[in-house]
Structure formats: C-alpha cells, structure tokens
C-alpha cells in the first residue's frame, strides 16, 4: 500500500471515512478550530466567532504585500494572531511562540474568492450520479438549496485550493428562472459535510437566470418558451412572495395582540354572559420557496442573476426596483459594458469572464475590455470562473482583463485588478467585513505566491485559511483517491509483491 494517506472520498467504511485524511506528504492539515457558532437565522447566517483559530501566531516576513485595500508594500511583514490579521507593515516583531515564515522574494495577497462555482454540486468524476446542480423539475425552484447537494470531498476542490482559492460561492445551475439558494464555503481540506465548510456569517444567495437557458430547458415542457414568459415568471414569483409575507405579517400582528390580551377577561356577550376568550391565531402554512423569496425582499438573501444581455440586465434592475430588492451581482454579463453606468448607479456588481464569449446567441457581443469599462464607470467588476479549471487560475484571468483595459487607456492599478478576485468578490458575497483584504481584524485567508500574481509563471506556493496552512506546494498537498497516479510529486508507492508463479499478472 502506498505511504500516501487517502482522503475520505470513495472509502466505504464509516471508520475509514472518519480516519483516512489525505495528504501527499507529511501530516494532514488540521482545520482551524472555531468557537461554537449559534444556530443560523432564517437566512442561514451565523455570527462569526471572535476567535477563529487556536494555532500559534504566524509572522510572514519580508514579502511584497498586496493588501487589496489600496496599498502595496514592497518589503513588509504580516502578523497573524488567533487566526486573524494582527498587523501589516515593515519590521514587525514576532510574538513568543510564533511560527516565522520567510517570504523574501514572494508576494502575499488575500485568498482568492470565486463568486460563481458549481464545484461540489457538479463533482468529479463527471458521472450522472454527481450531477446535482440543476433541479430542473420546475421553472421556479426557490425552495432548493445548493448546500443540500454539496460534496466537500470533490477532488476539484483540491485543485482550486492549489490555485489560491480559499472561498467560493456554490450556486445551483441556470436551468431555472429561480434555481434556489447558493451557499458560501471555504475550501478546507478533510471536510466531511457542508456544515464543516460553510462560511460563518455569510448570507445565502439566490440564483436567478435570464435569457436562453430557461427557454431551452422548459420551452417544450411547461414553459417559459420566450423572454416574455421568463419575465412573467419572475413577476409571478415575487408577487406571490409579497402576498406570503403580508400573510405572515398579519399573523405576527394578530398573535402579538392575542399575547397582549389573552390574560384579560373577555368582554361579556350580548346575553350578558361571560365572553369566550379568543383562540390563539394559527400560523399560515410554511412554503420554503416563498420564504426564500421573502428573505430576498427583506434584503437578507443576496440575488445573483445569470444574465448576458444589457437589455435584460436593465429589465431585471427595473423588476428588482419594482419589488423593493436589489440585485447584488449579474453573472457572466458579457454586455455589462453597455450599461456600466447603470450598474454603478444601482451598486450592482458584475461577475464576468476575461474572454469567454460567442458560445451562444446571447454571448456574441462580449469584448475583452468589459471589466475595464466597468471599472472606469465606478462599478464593481469581479472575475469569476463557472469552471473547475478556470477557478485554478483566476489571478491570470484578472491579468488578461487588466491588460485589455490598459491597452485602450483605462487606468487600472495592480491593486485594482487584485480586487477583482478578492475584495469585490467578498462584497458580492456579503463577507467583505471578514475577508477580501489584508487588514487588521480580518480573517487571515492568505496566499503566498512565487512571484507577481499577474504572471503566467507564478504559482500559489502557500495557502492559509484563518492563518492555518491548507496547501504548501510540494509539502502539504491534500488530495483524493481520484488523484492517485497523477501527481508526480507524490510519495512513491510501496513495493508491489511479486506475482506468484501459479497466477498470471493479468489476474
């Protein structure tokens, strides 16, 4: 048997599932120790613990530090205490017991954040049994939740982490007008359930989709068959959600009145006899889909809208305004540059690719300068992946978009472009108070790069979540059973015993 320890991915034994953690070489990483979190609220959020790790302090010395907060420090240190960033600057002193990391010649950035991924719900290997990203049973499946299908042992997660990704939003697919709730996860190794990796305090998102996909999936079924049908479906869903919320508001008011008066003697009846005390009001029937949309109307669930064309994005902004909610980010948005001013005014981000376009009619009018023109208009461009391979190099995708903008004269600093896959992404997911920049008080999600993160020659050498190592190139490379035989840096397998003379090797 190989000396390489295995991750619990295809092992049948329950004992093995709990004990066989994977690591290419050396001891497996331990996930950060967190204080017990309170139960989530209706929107799925939990309070972020004040102490996120009980590991030793860690001092990164003498690195080029790109904070994504406006500053690039050419030779500086970064101190992590209790899993959070304690200080950033030159000449920091190591506390007693600190682990000192020599980062001379390296670049340190915040952890990479992907706002659009289906890793874990479309897991590898790509079998029908792993196809859990689209609940394509009705145009509106607001009741569905990506976390119920998320497989945290998907081998694609290990590859993403090796690309510096620490956090991702896992979305339902785009078959539906309303696909359901997304979940924000951290790419911790050795997780056994989605509860182990949900980002504390992160709100849910709502996945919606415009345009061709719902038409294609439902056109020959129940509909919608046209963009008119799409729009009618959104209006119908949110109108029902408003009425559902109104019903619950009436119930809460009636119940509060009942609580206030239940111990008071009821007024006498018409016959002068003692009156009957009022019955306790009963709650309406609970509808999980309408509850999700109701939380959108309250601003507690953030809308992420798959939408390519400028006219449809404009219409969706109008729909949101009519029903009193905001769209946090349009996804893919290849024509976002046409309405960059509207997106900036609405404070709606655009999660886009650097150069994917032309693969269907609504994607034909993409341009390489999309992100740059959004940036120039004061908007929030975000470079996302929607791909298990693209997620491994979001830094390079941002570099392409940055240089496309510079070629046409748009002023984009390295710090600006860094924000496209760190700070802006954190804002879109509602977690920018915790991650996305290297500032004191924030979680120490950190990447140590071999050089300039915008170079194709640069690699993520060290990745930390809450200040604890989750990937160290060549030393700590968590992997799964599916990667056996594919990693040339893995420990060599143990010697195979010779085949007995009575049995052929083919057996």
C-alpha positions as CSV (number, residue, x, y, z in Angstrom):
1,X,0.0,0.0,0.0
2,X,1.2,3.5,-0.8
3,X,2.5,5.6,2.0
4,X,0.3,8.4,0.7
5,X,-2.7,8.8,3.1
6,X,-6.1,8.9,1.4
7,X,-8.9,11.4,1.7
8,X,-12.4,10.0,2.6
9,X,-13.9,10.1,-0.9
10,X,-14.7,6.6,-2.1
11,X,-13.9,4.6,1.0
12,X,-16.9,2.6,2.1
13,X,-16.2,2.0,5.7
14,X,-17.6,4.6,8.1
15,X,-14.5,4.2,10.3
16,X,-12.3,4.9,7.2
17,X,-14.3,8.0,6.4
18,X,-13.5,9.4,9.8
19,X,-9.9,8.4,9.9
20,X,-8.3,8.4,6.4
21,X,-7.4,12.0,5.8
22,X,-5.3,12.7,2.8
23,X,-2.1,14.4,2.3
24,X,0.5,13.9,-0.4
25,X,3.4,14.1,2.1
26,X,3.6,14.9,5.7
27,X,0.9,15.2,8.4
28,X,-2.5,16.3,7.1
29,X,-3.5,19.8,7.9
30,X,-5.8,20.4,10.8
31,X,-8.8,22.7,10.0
32,X,-9.0,25.9,12.1
33,X,-10.5,25.4,15.5
34,X,-13.5,27.7,15.9
35,X,-15.7,28.6,18.8
36,X,-19.1,27.1,18.7
37,X,-21.4,29.2,16.5
38,X,-25.0,29.9,17.3
39,X,-27.8,28.4,15.3
40,X,-28.3,30.1,11.9
41,X,-31.1,32.5,11.4
42,X,-33.8,32.1,8.7
43,X,-31.4,33.4,6.1
44,X,-28.8,30.8,7.0
45,X,-26.4,33.2,8.7
46,X,-24.4,32.6,11.9
47,X,-22.4,35.0,13.9
48,X,-18.7,35.0,13.1
49,X,-16.7,33.8,16.1
50,X,-14.3,36.3,17.6
51,X,-11.6,33.7,17.9
52,X,-11.2,31.7,14.7
53,X,-8.1,29.6,15.4
54,X,-6.1,28.4,18.4
55,X,-3.0,27.8,16.4
56,X,0.3,29.6,17.1
57,X,0.9,33.2,15.9
58,X,2.4,33.3,12.4
59,X,4.7,36.0,11.1
60,X,5.3,36.3,7.3
61,X,8.5,38.3,6.8
62,X,9.9,40.4,4.1
63,X,7.3,39.9,1.4
64,X,5.7,42.1,-1.2
65,X,2.3,42.5,0.3
66,X,-0.7,43.5,-1.9
67,X,-3.4,44.4,0.5
68,X,-6.3,44.9,-2.0
69,X,-7.1,47.8,0.2
70,X,-5.2,50.5,-1.7
71,X,-1.7,49.7,-0.5
72,X,1.1,47.6,-2.0
73,X,4.1,47.3,0.4
74,X,7.2,46.2,-1.3
75,X,9.1,44.8,1.7
76,X,6.9,44.2,4.7
77,X,5.6,41.7,7.2
78,X,2.2,40.3,8.1
79,X,1.4,39.1,11.6
80,X,-1.5,36.6,12.3
81,X,-2.7,36.0,15.8
82,X,-5.7,33.9,16.7
83,X,-6.5,33.3,13.0
84,X,-6.9,37.0,12.3
85,X,-4.6,39.6,10.8
86,X,-3.0,41.5,13.7
87,X,-0.7,43.9,11.8
88,X,0.7,44.6,8.4
89,X,3.9,46.7,7.9
90,X,7.7,46.6,8.0
91,X,9.8,45.4,10.9
92,X,7.1,43.6,12.9
93,X,8.2,41.7,16.0
94,X,7.4,38.0,16.3
95,X,5.4,37.2,19.4
96,X,6.6,34.4,21.7
97,X,6.0,31.0,20.1
98,X,5.3,32.5,16.7
99,X,5.9,30.5,13.5
100,X,8.1,32.7,11.3
101,X,7.6,32.3,7.5
102,X,10.4,33.7,5.4
103,X,8.6,35.2,2.4
104,X,11.6,37.0,0.9
105,X,11.0,37.4,-2.9
106,X,7.4,36.3,-2.6
107,X,4.1,38.2,-3.0
108,X,1.3,37.9,-0.4
109,X,-2.3,38.6,-1.3
110,X,-5.7,37.9,0.3
111,X,-7.2,34.5,-0.5
112,X,-8.8,34.2,-3.9
113,X,-12.6,34.3,-3.9
114,X,-14.8,32.9,-6.7
115,X,-18.3,34.2,-6.8
116,X,-19.5,31.6,-9.3
117,X,-18.7,27.9,-8.9
118,X,-20.6,24.6,-9.2
119,X,-17.7,22.5,-7.7
120,X,-19.2,20.1,-5.2
121,X,-22.7,20.0,-6.9
122,X,-21.2,19.0,-10.2
123,X,-18.5,16.9,-8.8
124,X,-15.7,15.0,-10.5
125,X,-15.7,12.4,-11.9
126,X,-18.4,13.7,-14.2
127,X,-21.0,11.0,-13.7
128,X,-24.7,11.2,-13.8
129,X,-24.7,10.3,-10.1
130,X,-22.7,13.5,-9.4
131,X,-25.0,15.8,-11.4
132,X,-26.7,17.7,-8.7
133,X,-26.5,21.3,-9.7
134,X,-29.8,21.9,-11.6
135,X,-33.2,21.0,-10.0
136,X,-34.8,21.1,-13.5
137,X,-38.2,20.0,-12.4
138,X,-40.0,23.4,-12.5
139,X,-39.0,26.9,-13.7
140,X,-39.1,28.2,-10.1
141,X,-37.3,26.0,-7.6
142,X,-36.7,28.7,-5.0
143,X,-37.1,26.0,-2.3
144,X,-33.9,24.2,-3.4
145,X,-30.6,24.8,-1.7
146,X,-27.1,24.1,-3.1
147,X,-25.8,23.1,0.3
148,X,-28.1,20.0,0.3
149,X,-26.1,18.6,-2.7
150,X,-22.6,19.9,-1.9
151,X,-20.0,17.2,-1.7
152,X,-17.0,18.6,0.2
153,X,-14.7,15.8,-1.0
154,X,-15.0,16.7,-4.7
155,X,-11.4,16.3,-6.0
156,X,-11.8,19.6,-7.9
157,X,-11.7,21.4,-4.6
158,X,-8.1,20.4,-4.1
159,X,-7.1,21.8,-7.5
160,X,-8.9,25.0,-6.8
161,X,-7.1,25.4,-3.4
162,X,-3.8,24.9,-5.1
163,X,-4.7,27.9,-7.2
164,X,-5.0,30.1,-4.1
165,X,-8.8,29.9,-3.8
166,X,-9.9,30.0,-0.2
167,X,-13.6,30.8,-0.5
168,X,-16.3,30.2,-3.2
169,X,-20.0,30.7,-3.7
170,X,-21.6,27.4,-4.8
171,X,-24.6,28.0,-6.9
172,X,-27.4,26.0,-8.3
173,X,-27.3,25.9,-12.1
174,X,-29.1,28.2,-14.6
175,X,-31.8,25.9,-15.9
176,X,-34.4,27.7,-13.9
177,X,-35.8,31.2,-13.7
178,X,-35.1,30.9,-10.0
179,X,-32.8,28.0,-9.1
180,X,-32.6,28.2,-5.4
181,X,-30.2,29.2,-2.6
182,X,-26.4,29.3,-3.0
183,X,-24.0,28.7,-0.2
184,X,-20.6,30.3,0.5
185,X,-18.0,27.8,1.5
186,X,-14.3,27.7,2.5
187,X,-12.1,25.2,0.8
188,X,-10.9,23.5,3.9
189,X,-9.3,20.1,3.4
190,X,-10.6,16.9,5.1
191,X,-14.2,18.2,5.4
192,X,-16.9,15.6,5.8
193,X,-20.1,17.7,5.4
194,X,-21.1,21.1,4.2
195,X,-21.6,22.1,7.8
196,X,-17.8,21.8,8.2
197,X,-17.1,24.4,5.5
198,X,-19.9,27.0,5.4
199,X,-18.5,30.4,5.8
200,X,-19.6,31.7,9.3
201,X,-21.9,34.7,9.0
202,X,-22.2,34.6,5.2
203,X,-25.8,35.2,3.9
204,X,-27.3,32.9,1.4
205,X,-27.5,34.0,-2.2
206,X,-30.4,33.4,-4.6
207,X,-29.6,32.1,-8.1
208,X,-31.7,33.5,-10.9
209,X,-31.3,33.1,-14.6
210,X,-32.4,35.2,-17.6
211,X,-32.4,34.5,-21.3
212,X,-31.8,31.4,-23.2
213,X,-31.3,28.7,-20.6
214,X,-34.8,28.7,-19.0
215,X,-36.3,28.9,-22.5
216,X,-34.2,26.0,-23.7
217,X,-35.0,23.8,-20.7
218,X,-38.7,24.5,-20.3
219,X,-39.8,25.6,-23.8
220,X,-41.1,22.2,-24.8
221,X,-42.4,21.4,-21.3
222,X,-44.5,23.7,-19.1
223,X,-42.8,26.9,-20.3
224,X,-41.5,29.6,-20.3
225,X,-40.8,29.5,-24.0
226,X,-40.0,33.1,-24.6
227,X,-38.3,36.0,-22.8
228,X,-41.9,37.3,-22.2
229,X,-42.6,34.1,-20.3
230,X,-39.4,34.5,-18.4
231,X,-40.3,38.0,-17.2
232,X,-43.9,36.8,-16.4
233,X,-42.4,34.0,-14.3
234,X,-40.3,36.4,-12.2
235,X,-43.2,38.8,-11.6
236,X,-45.5,35.9,-10.6
237,X,-42.9,34.6,-8.1
238,X,-42.2,37.9,-6.4
239,X,-45.8,38.9,-6.3
240,X,-46.7,35.6,-4.5
241,X,-43.7,36.2,-2.2
242,X,-45.1,39.7,-1.3
243,X,-48.5,38.2,-0.5
244,X,-46.9,35.4,1.5
245,X,-45.0,38.0,3.6
246,X,-48.2,40.0,4.0
247,X,-50.0,36.9,5.3
248,X,-47.2,36.3,7.8
249,X,-47.1,39.9,8.9
250,X,-50.8,39.8,9.7
251,X,-50.3,36.6,11.6
252,X,-47.5,38.1,13.7
253,X,-49.6,41.2,14.4
254,X,-52.6,39.1,15.4
255,X,-50.5,36.9,17.6
256,X,-48.9,39.8,19.3
257,X,-52.4,41.3,20.0
258,X,-53.5,37.9,21.3
259,X,-50.4,37.6,23.6
260,X,-51.2,41.1,24.9
261,X,-54.8,40.4,25.7
262,X,-55.0,36.7,26.4
263,X,-55.0,37.1,30.2
264,X,-57.6,39.9,30.3
265,X,-61.2,38.9,31.0
266,X,-63.1,38.8,27.7
267,X,-66.0,41.3,27.3
268,X,-69.4,39.8,28.1
269,X,-71.5,38.5,25.3
270,X,-74.8,40.0,24.1
271,X,-76.7,37.9,26.5
272,X,-74.7,39.3,29.4
273,X,-72.9,36.0,30.0
274,X,-69.1,35.9,30.2
275,X,-67.5,36.1,26.8
276,X,-65.3,33.4,25.2
277,X,-61.6,34.1,25.2
278,X,-60.2,34.4,21.7
279,X,-58.5,31.5,20.1
280,X,-54.8,31.7,19.6
281,X,-54.1,32.7,16.0
282,X,-52.5,29.9,13.9
283,X,-49.6,30.5,11.6
284,X,-50.0,30.2,7.8
285,X,-48.7,27.1,6.1
286,X,-45.0,27.3,5.6
287,X,-43.7,27.5,2.0
288,X,-39.9,27.2,1.8
289,X,-39.7,28.7,-1.7
290,X,-41.8,31.7,-0.9
291,X,-39.9,32.1,2.4
292,X,-36.6,32.3,0.4
293,X,-38.1,35.0,-1.8
294,X,-39.5,36.8,1.2
295,X,-36.0,37.0,2.6
296,X,-34.8,38.4,-0.7
297,X,-37.4,41.1,-0.4
298,X,-36.1,41.9,3.1
299,X,-32.5,42.1,1.8
300,X,-31.4,39.1,3.9
301,X,-30.6,36.9,0.9
302,X,-28.5,38.4,-1.9
303,X,-29.5,38.0,-5.6
304,X,-27.0,36.6,-8.1
305,X,-28.5,36.8,-11.5
306,X,-27.2,34.8,-14.5
307,X,-27.8,37.4,-17.3
308,X,-25.9,38.1,-20.5
309,X,-27.6,40.9,-22.4
310,X,-27.6,44.6,-21.5
311,X,-31.4,44.9,-22.2
312,X,-32.3,42.0,-19.9
313,X,-30.0,43.3,-17.1
314,X,-31.8,46.6,-17.4
315,X,-35.1,44.9,-17.2
316,X,-34.1,42.9,-14.2
317,X,-32.9,46.1,-12.4
318,X,-36.4,47.5,-13.1
319,X,-38.1,44.4,-11.8
320,X,-36.0,44.5,-8.6
321,X,-36.8,48.1,-8.0
322,X,-40.5,47.5,-8.5
323,X,-40.5,44.8,-5.8
324,X,-38.1,46.6,-3.5
325,X,-35.0,44.4,-3.6
326,X,-31.5,44.8,-5.1
327,X,-29.5,42.5,-7.4
328,X,-26.1,42.0,-5.8
329,X,-24.3,40.8,-8.9
330,X,-25.1,39.9,-12.5
331,X,-23.2,36.8,-13.5
332,X,-21.5,36.3,-16.9
333,X,-22.8,39.7,-18.0
334,X,-20.9,39.8,-21.3
335,X,-22.7,43.0,-22.2
336,X,-22.2,44.7,-18.9
337,X,-20.0,47.4,-20.5
338,X,-23.1,48.7,-22.4
339,X,-24.8,49.6,-19.1
340,X,-21.7,50.2,-16.9
341,X,-23.2,53.5,-15.7
342,X,-26.5,51.8,-14.7
343,X,-24.7,49.1,-12.8
344,X,-22.6,51.5,-10.9
345,X,-25.6,53.7,-10.0
346,X,-27.5,50.6,-8.8
347,X,-24.5,49.4,-6.8
348,X,-24.7,46.1,-8.6
349,X,-21.5,44.1,-9.3
350,X,-20.8,42.2,-12.5
351,X,-19.2,38.7,-12.1
352,X,-17.7,38.1,-15.5
353,X,-15.1,36.2,-17.5
354,X,-12.0,37.8,-19.0
355,X,-12.6,36.5,-22.5
356,X,-15.3,33.9,-22.8
357,X,-17.9,34.8,-25.4
358,X,-19.7,33.6,-28.6
359,X,-20.8,30.2,-27.5
360,X,-24.5,31.0,-27.8
361,X,-26.5,33.9,-29.3
362,X,-26.8,36.0,-26.1
363,X,-23.0,35.7,-25.6
364,X,-21.9,37.1,-29.0
365,X,-21.4,40.7,-28.1
366,X,-18.6,40.2,-25.5
367,X,-15.5,42.3,-25.5
368,X,-12.1,41.9,-23.8
369,X,-12.4,45.3,-22.2
370,X,-15.7,44.5,-20.3
371,X,-14.1,44.5,-16.8
372,X,-12.0,47.6,-17.5
373,X,-15.0,49.7,-18.7
374,X,-17.0,48.7,-15.7
375,X,-14.1,49.8,-13.5
376,X,-13.8,53.1,-15.4
377,X,-17.5,53.7,-14.8
378,X,-17.1,53.3,-11.0
379,X,-18.7,49.8,-10.9
380,X,-17.6,46.6,-9.3
381,X,-16.1,44.2,-11.8
382,X,-15.4,40.6,-10.5
383,X,-13.6,37.9,-12.3
384,X,-15.4,34.6,-11.7
385,X,-14.9,31.1,-13.1
386,X,-18.0,29.0,-13.6
387,X,-15.4,26.4,-14.4
388,X,-13.5,23.8,-12.4
389,X,-10.4,24.6,-14.5
390,X,-10.8,28.3,-14.7
391,X,-11.1,28.5,-10.9
392,X,-7.5,27.3,-10.7
393,X,-6.1,30.5,-12.3
394,X,-8.4,33.4,-11.6
395,X,-5.3,35.5,-11.0
396,X,-4.3,35.0,-14.6
397,X,-7.8,35.7,-15.8
398,X,-7.8,39.0,-14.0
399,X,-4.4,39.8,-15.6
400,X,-5.9,39.3,-19.0
401,X,-8.8,41.6,-18.3
402,X,-6.4,44.2,-16.7
403,X,-4.1,44.3,-19.7
404,X,-7.0,44.5,-22.1
405,X,-8.2,47.7,-20.3
406,X,-4.7,49.2,-20.2
407,X,-4.4,48.7,-23.9
408,X,-7.3,51.1,-24.5
409,X,-6.1,53.6,-22.0
410,X,-8.1,52.7,-18.9
411,X,-6.1,53.4,-15.8
412,X,-6.0,50.2,-13.7
413,X,-3.6,49.6,-10.9
414,X,-2.4,46.2,-9.8
415,X,-4.3,46.7,-6.6
416,X,-7.5,47.5,-8.6
417,X,-7.2,44.3,-10.6
418,X,-6.4,42.3,-7.4
419,X,-9.7,43.5,-6.0
420,X,-11.5,41.9,-8.9
421,X,-11.0,38.4,-7.4
422,X,-10.7,39.3,-3.7
423,X,-12.3,42.4,-2.2
424,X,-15.1,42.9,-4.8
425,X,-15.9,39.2,-4.7
426,X,-16.1,39.4,-0.9
427,X,-18.5,42.3,-1.1
428,X,-20.8,40.4,-3.6
429,X,-21.0,37.5,-1.1
430,X,-21.6,39.8,1.9
431,X,-18.4,38.7,3.7
432,X,-16.2,41.8,3.0
433,X,-16.2,42.6,6.7
434,X,-14.3,39.3,7.2
435,X,-12.1,38.6,4.2
436,X,-11.1,40.1,0.8
437,X,-8.3,42.5,2.0
438,X,-5.3,42.2,4.2
439,X,-6.3,44.5,7.0
440,X,-6.0,44.1,10.8
441,X,-9.0,42.3,12.3
442,X,-9.9,40.3,9.3
443,X,-9.6,36.6,8.9
444,X,-6.1,35.6,7.8
445,X,-7.0,34.0,4.5
446,X,-3.7,34.4,2.8
447,X,-1.8,33.3,-0.4
448,X,1.9,33.4,-0.7
449,X,2.7,33.5,-4.4
450,X,6.1,32.6,-6.0
451,X,6.2,36.0,-7.8
452,X,3.8,38.5,-9.4
453,X,0.3,37.1,-9.2
454,X,-0.4,38.5,-12.6
455,X,2.3,36.5,-14.3
456,X,1.6,33.2,-16.0
457,X,4.8,31.9,-14.5
458,X,3.7,32.5,-10.9
459,X,2.2,29.7,-8.7
460,X,0.5,29.7,-5.4
461,X,3.1,28.3,-3.1
462,X,1.3,28.5,0.3
463,X,-2.4,28.9,1.1
464,X,-3.7,29.7,4.5
465,X,-7.3,29.8,5.9
466,X,-7.7,31.5,9.2
467,X,-4.0,31.6,9.5
468,X,-3.6,27.8,9.2
469,X,-1.9,26.1,6.3
470,X,-4.2,24.3,3.9
471,X,-1.8,24.0,1.0
472,X,2.0,24.1,0.8
473,X,3.3,23.3,-2.6
474,X,5.5,20.2,-2.5
475,X,5.0,19.6,1.2
476,X,1.3,19.8,2.1
477,X,-0.9,19.0,-0.9
478,X,-4.2,17.5,0.2
479,X,-5.6,15.2,-2.4
480,X,-8.2,12.5,-3.0
481,X,-8.3,8.9,-4.1
482,X,-9.1,10.1,-7.6
483,X,-5.7,11.8,-8.0
484,X,-3.7,8.6,-7.3
485,X,-1.2,8.1,-10.1
486,X,-1.5,11.7,-11.4
487,X,0.8,13.6,-9.1
488,X,4.5,13.2,-10.0
489,X,5.4,14.8,-6.7
490,X,3.6,12.3,-4.6
491,X,5.4,9.8,-2.4
492,X,6.3,6.6,-4.4
493,X,4.1,3.6,-3.8
494,X,5.2,0.8,-1.7
495,X,6.8,-2.1,-3.5
496,X,4.3,-4.5,-5.1
497,X,4.8,-8.1,-4.1
498,X,5.8,-10.4,-6.9
499,X,3.1,-12.3,-8.7
500,X,3.0,-16.0,-7.7
501,X,4.2,-18.4,-10.4
502,X,0.8,-20.0,-10.4
503,X,-1.0,-16.8,-11.2
504,X,-0.6,-14.6,-14.3
505,X,-0.2,-10.8,-14.0
506,X,-3.4,-10.4,-15.9
507,X,-5.3,-11.8,-13.0
